[in-house]
Every structure is written in C-alpha cells, then in structure tokens.
Amino acid sequence: MLASRQHWFLQRSIHPFQIIIPAVAGCLMVCASILPWLHDSLGENYSAWRLPIDIGWQFRVGVVNYGVLCLCCAVFAFLVAYANWKPFTSSDYFAHKYIAAGCLCILPVALFLFQYLCVDLQGIAQLGQHKIQALLYQQHFGYATPQERISIKPFALNTSTVLGRLVLLADQITFVPLLPCLCSWMLIDYRRFIKIVPRRAEPRTYRRHTWLFSVGICMLVVAFGRAPASMVCEYEARAALAAGNYANALSLLDGALILNPALDQVAYYHIDRGQALYLLHPDQQNSESRTYLAFAYREQGDYLDSYQELLAVWQTNRTVPWVMDEMTLTLERLAEFTKPLNGPPIQRPENDDTALPWVQLLTQIDPNNVYGRYVKGRIEYDLHNYTACIAEMSASIQVSQDTNFQSSAYTYIALSDAGNGDYSDERILLIRAIGLDPYYYNNTAREELSGLR
C-alpha cells in the first residue's frame, strides 16, 4: 500500500496532465449533453436530452436518452481525474483507465449515427420532409438565403439509401457531436501529453472463463444486429426485384420488416412491396400497388395520374404517415409545376391561379405543411386577398421556428396590413421582420420600410 501511494505521489508531481486531461474531457461531455445535436429545417433544435436512444428494438423511454449517456461518460472521466488526484476506495480501478474512458466517450456518437442511419427510419424521413418544405419555400422568398452546408435539390432528396440518409444527416447535424470525438482522442492518445512512470511489473495471470467474453460478443451482435440485417434483406429484395424474382423479393421484404418494424412507417418500403405485388398480380390492386404506380408516374413527370392513384389510397388511409408523405410530395410537385410566384407580371396571375387549388388541398391534408401555407399566403397576397394572406402567414409562424422564414412571413403580414390601410401595424411588423434578419437577407422588408418599394 505504501509503495502504491509513493508511486501515486510521483505520478502527481511529474504529470499534472493525468488529472487535467480526463477533467477537461468530463467538462466537454457535460457540454455535449446540454448543447443541441440536431437541427430541424423548420427551426427546431434537438439537444441530447430530447433524443431517445433506439438500437433497433423499438424500445424508447424518454429518460434513456443521449443526454443521460453523455453524463455517464462525464462521470467516468471525472472519476479517472479524481483517482489520479486523490486516492479513494477502488481508485486503482479508475486511475489509468484512459482508453476505457475514451471508448466510452465515443459511444454516444457511434450510437447516434447508427440510430439515424440504420434504425430510426421514420425520424430521418421526417427530417427529409421538413428539409423539402424548407428548400421549397426558400425559393419563393425573392431574395438570397444562407447557403446550405450541402447543396440539396428539394425533389432529389432520397432517404431510402444509407448515402441519402448520410447526406441529410450531415446537413442537419451540429458541431456538438465533435466534442465526444475530441474527448475520445484526448483520452486514448493521452501518452502524447504525458509520460507515464513505469509501474512495477506484475506477474501475468491468464483470465479464466473466456466463454464470458464470447457470450458478451454474441449479446452485442443480437442487440445491434437487427437493423443491419434488415438493411441486408432490403438490399437483396431490391436486387431480386431488378432480376424479376418478385416472390423472393416479397419474402425478403417481409423478413426486413420483422427485423426492423420502423420500415412500416416509410414510403419506399411499401413502394418496393407494391412493385412486387403489381408485377405478380397486375389485376389485383391494393394500397401498395397503387402507391407503386403513383411513384412510377411521378418519376415520369405525370403528376396528375400520380395524384389520382394516391387519392384512392389516401381516402382509406388518411392518418397513415407514409401515405401522407407520398400525398404531400405529389401535391408539392403539382403546385411547383407551373412555377407560382415567378415569371413576368402578365403570366404570373395565371400560374398562381393554377397552383392555388393544389396548395389549398395540400394544407387541407397536412395543416402543418409550412410550404403549403406560405405559398398559399403569397398567392392570396398577389390576388389582393389580404385577410386570407394574414391568416395563412400567422398560422405558418406557429408551425415553423425558422427565423428566416418568420422574417419573410411577418413581411407579408405587414404588406397585407398596408393593403388593408393599417400602416401603423405595417411598420411594427416590418421592424419585427428586420429584427429576425440580422444578416441582411430580407431586402423586401428593408426596402418597404425605407419607402424604396
């Protein structure tokens, strides 16, 4: 005991980084638990405390989240620092566990990427839907907006592949997941900062019960293997579809659903099933085969026929998430086909009148569709229906927290107030719109407030 204490004091006097490095890593992990990890395109930020952990078993509890995991990592790092500063009971277990602490710190990031790339397909699909809405309404601002981290075309966004999900996640993720990576590097590569005093060599003892290690590996494979196995089945099913083996493709898709039930909430899974069912039994129509036909029509640019096929599906499945996603995507295509709010003054009212019924239907099906409400409000403003414009813009502000969007929405509420003769409210709302635009993108509000328009 005396020898170990002398060795500890020698370590402390020569190597203060043994205490500083794990302490800094613990502080960074605490920061990672507080700051936002994910940014939604409609303006909402998700901190680690608002992201439940799901490893593929659809078992989600609010208290089991990435914030708790980051705090556990921070506590372990603080114990490593404290064990090197002041001995306590069982301090020998923590004193030199830098590599273990580093591996533990990287765990939240690894689980986060695994969840959003392989497991939580509905969550990433929702992020994609919000991204499409944001990209579409930004095209109608009439002025430049901040550039995206990754340039994505709204209707080219695809979350049915790992690459597509990775591109979307890279665009929506914040810098905060880099903090656990930094902590892991600091702890694992600690020998770069400190030179450990060699400890007295102890005779090696070979561990018994190695079967426990094998059992642990098998448990990890079972716990984390469901989602990757589902992705393999899905990939093989698409290969079978391409080869014309539709019965085998259906079996593989059923197996993928058993392994990852989240597939039932995304449209591309039902489109793949619909393709197999339609080509196996072309005379027997159901929701999935109609959805496949709608998808095929939409890919060919035949948006009206796509809408007709989806209408029959939506009438019997109005609350099903993947049906609503396909319906809103087709209606957005129909609304954008005539390029509303663009073009010369003579042709613009005709384009707006053509797009307005589709936008109205879009807001009826999905009242929280920010793009639909914004474009509908803009068209109503162009048609001098100022009261309707104010109602649509006010409703859209309640849905989206994106400051760039709110700045534009307040601008057109102000312009509608001016159209109704309420110039005092117009000025107040224009000042609010400018306050939401600190980087001077909203030229419309500034020109109106200065009298240049």
Secondary structure in CASP SS format (residue, H / E / C, confidence):
PFRMAT SS
TARGET T0000
AUTHOR 0000-0000-0000
METHOD secondary structure of the structure
MODEL  1
M C 1.00
L H 1.00
A H 1.00
S H 1.00
R H 1.00
Q H 1.00
H H 1.00
W H 1.00
F H 1.00
L H 1.00
Q H 1.00
R H 1.00
S H 1.00
I H 1.00
H C 1.00
P C 1.00
F H 1.00
Q H 1.00
I H 1.00
I H 1.00
I H 1.00
P H 1.00
A H 1.00
V H 1.00
A H 1.00
G H 1.00
C H 1.00
L H 1.00
M H 1.00
V H 1.00
C H 1.00
A H 1.00
S H 1.00
I H 1.00
L C 1.00
P E 1.00
W E 1.00
L E 1.00
H E 1.00
D C 1.00
S C 1.00
L C 1.00
G C 1.00
E C 1.00
N E 1.00
Y E 1.00
S E 1.00
A H 1.00
W H 1.00
R H 1.00
L C 1.00
P E 1.00
I C 1.00
D C 1.00
I C 1.00
G C 1.00
W C 1.00
Q C 1.00
F C 1.00
R C 1.00
V C 1.00
G C 1.00
V C 1.00
V C 1.00
N E 1.00
Y H 1.00
G H 1.00
V H 1.00
L H 1.00
C H 1.00
L H 1.00
C H 1.00
C H 1.00
A H 1.00
V H 1.00
F H 1.00
A H 1.00
F H 1.00
L H 1.00
V H 1.00
A H 1.00
Y H 1.00
A H 1.00
N H 1.00
W H 1.00
K C 1.00
P C 1.00
F C 1.00
T C 1.00
S C 1.00
S H 1.00
D H 1.00
Y H 1.00
F H 1.00
A C 1.00
H C 1.00
K C 1.00
Y H 1.00
I H 1.00
A H 1.00
A H 1.00
G H 1.00
C H 1.00
L H 1.00
C H 1.00
I H 1.00
L H 1.00
P H 1.00
V H 1.00
A H 1.00
L H 1.00
F H 1.00
L H 1.00
F H 1.00
Q H 1.00
Y H 1.00
L H 1.00
C H 1.00
V H 1.00
D C 1.00
L H 1.00
Q H 1.00
G H 1.00
I H 1.00
A H 1.00
Q H 1.00
L H 1.00
G H 1.00
Q H 1.00
H H 1.00
K H 1.00
I H 1.00
Q H 1.00
A H 1.00
L H 1.00
L H 1.00
Y H 1.00
Q H 1.00
Q C 1.00
H C 1.00
F C 1.00
G C 1.00
Y C 1.00
A C 1.00
T C 1.00
P C 1.00
Q C 1.00
E C 1.00
R C 1.00
I C 1.00
S C 1.00
I C 1.00
K C 1.00
P H 1.00
F H 1.00
A H 1.00
L C 1.00
N C 1.00
T C 1.00
S C 1.00
T C 1.00
V H 1.00
L H 1.00
G H 1.00
R H 1.00
L H 1.00
V H 1.00
L H 1.00
L H 1.00
A H 1.00
D H 1.00
Q H 1.00
I E 1.00
T C 1.00
F C 1.00
V C 1.00
P C 1.00
L H 1.00
L H 1.00
P H 1.00
C H 1.00
L H 1.00
C H 1.00
S H 1.00
W H 1.00
M H 1.00
L H 1.00
I H 1.00
D C 1.00
Y H 1.00
R H 1.00
R H 1.00
F C 1.00
I C 1.00
K C 1.00
I C 1.00
V C 1.00
P C 1.00
R C 1.00
R C 1.00
A C 1.00
E C 1.00
P C 1.00
R C 1.00
T C 1.00
Y C 1.00
R C 1.00
R C 1.00
H C 1.00
T C 1.00
W H 1.00
L H 1.00
F H 1.00
S H 1.00
V H 1.00
G H 1.00
I H 1.00
C H 1.00
M H 1.00
L H 1.00
V H 1.00
V H 1.00
A H 1.00
F H 1.00
G C 1.00
R H 1.00
A H 1.00
P H 1.00
A H 1.00
S H 1.00
M H 1.00
V H 1.00
C H 1.00
E H 1.00
Y H 1.00
E H 1.00
A H 1.00
R H 1.00
A H 1.00
A H 1.00
L H 1.00
A H 1.00
A H 1.00
G C 1.00
N C 1.00
Y H 1.00
A H 1.00
N H 1.00
A H 1.00
L H 1.00
S H 1.00
L H 1.00
L H 1.00
D H 1.00
G H 1.00
A H 1.00
L H 1.00
I H 1.00
L H 1.00
N C 1.00
P H 1.00
A H 1.00
L H 1.00
D H 1.00
Q H 1.00
V C 1.00
A H 1.00
Y H 1.00
Y H 1.00
H H 1.00
I H 1.00
D H 1.00
R H 1.00
G H 1.00
Q H 1.00
A H 1.00
L H 1.00
Y H 1.00
L H 1.00
L H 1.00
H C 1.00
P C 1.00
D C 1.00
Q C 1.00
Q C 1.00
N C 1.00
S H 1.00
E H 1.00
S H 1.00
R H 1.00
T H 1.00
Y H 1.00
L H 1.00
A H 1.00
F H 1.00
A H 1.00
Y H 1.00
R H 1.00
E H 1.00
Q C 1.00
G C 1.00
D C 1.00
Y H 1.00
L H 1.00
D H 1.00
S H 1.00
Y H 1.00
Q H 1.00
E H 1.00
L H 1.00
L H 1.00
A H 1.00
V H 1.00
W H 1.00
Q C 1.00
T C 1.00
N C 1.00
R C 1.00
T C 1.00
V C 1.00
P H 1.00
W H 1.00
V H 1.00
M H 1.00
D H 1.00
E H 1.00
M H 1.00
T H 1.00
L H 1.00
T H 1.00
L H 1.00
E H 1.00
R H 1.00
L H 1.00
A H 1.00
E H 1.00
F H 1.00
T C 1.00
K C 1.00
P C 1.00
L C 1.00
N C 1.00
G C 1.00
P C 1.00
P C 1.00
I C 1.00
Q C 1.00
R H 1.00
P H 1.00
E H 1.00
N H 1.00
D H 1.00
D H 1.00
T H 1.00
A H 1.00
L H 1.00
P H 1.00
W H 1.00
V H 1.00
Q H 1.00
L H 1.00
L H 1.00
T H 1.00
Q H 1.00
I H 1.00
D C 1.00
P C 1.00
N C 1.00
N C 1.00
V H 1.00
Y H 1.00
G H 1.00
R H 1.00
Y H 1.00
V H 1.00
K H 1.00
G H 1.00
R H 1.00
I H 1.00
E H 1.00
Y H 1.00
D H 1.00
L C 1.00
H C 1.00
N C 1.00
Y H 1.00
T H 1.00
A H 1.00
C H 1.00
I H 1.00
A H 1.00
E H 1.00
M H 1.00
S H 1.00
A H 1.00
S H 1.00
I H 1.00
Q H 1.00
V H 1.00
S C 1.00
Q C 1.00
D C 1.00
T H 1.00
N H 1.00
F H 1.00
Q H 1.00
S H 1.00
S H 1.00
A H 1.00
Y H 1.00
T H 1.00
Y H 1.00
I H 1.00
A H 1.00
L H 1.00
S H 1.00
D H 1.00
A H 1.00
G H 1.00
N C 1.00
G C 1.00
D C 1.00
Y H 1.00
S H 1.00
D H 1.00
E H 1.00
R H 1.00
I H 1.00
L H 1.00
L H 1.00
I H 1.00
R H 1.00
A H 1.00
I H 1.00
G H 1.00
L C 1.00
D C 1.00
P C 1.00
Y C 1.00
Y C 1.00
Y C 1.00
N C 1.00
N H 1.00
T H 1.00
A H 1.00
R H 1.00
E H 1.00
E H 1.00
L H 1.00
S H 1.00
G C 1.00
L C 1.00
R C 1.00
END
